[in-house]
Amino acid sequence: MPDAAGSGSGSNTNKVTTVSCTGATKAATVTTEEGVLHYEYSTDTTGATPPTISTGGIVEFKTSATHNVIPTTGASFPSDPGLNVGFNADVCLKFSTAGDFNFACITHGFKGKIIVQ
């Protein structure tokens, strides 16, 4: 099970790394809610459109007790191992490289994405 601090800290190979939320300028926030099986994006009023952020942008992930964020794998839905947030966590992640960063809830399987340009 991933820890609440995320797994990107200190890695030179990850394109997604954990940073402090204190004082950070956040490009977007991704939240989960008990009883709701999807991710909510602060950049979209319907909560359905993944945010597009600039390279070096920071996204705050706020997960509930029953939802988390794990990187997805496979050719059709690749991601980065740093994109990893535990249950009931508040973690900021910095995206240092352009691309699509896909993730899912390990418990329920619903998927999300951050687009970095």
FENUR-V916000 format. One record per backbone hydrogen bond with DSSP energy under -0.5 kcal/mol. NH is the residue of the N-H (numbers start at 1). CO is the residue of the C=O. If there is no record, write none. Layout:
nh-><NH:NH>
co-><CO:CO>
This chain:
nh-><6:7:8:11:17:19:24:26:27:28:30:31:32:33:36:38:40:42:44:47:50:53:53:56:57:57:59:60:61:62:62:63:63:67:69:70:72:77:83:84:85:86:88:88:89:91:92:93:94:95:96:96:99:101:101:102:102:103:104:105:106:109:112:114:115:116:116:117>
co-><3:84:82:8:94:92:21:24:58:58:60:40:62:36:33:36:31:29:41:44:48:51:115:95:54:95:93:28:91:30:60:61:89:64:85:104:102:74:80:82:69:3:64:67:86:61:19:59:17:57:15:94:116:99:114:78:100:112:70:110:104:105:103:101:51:99:114:53>
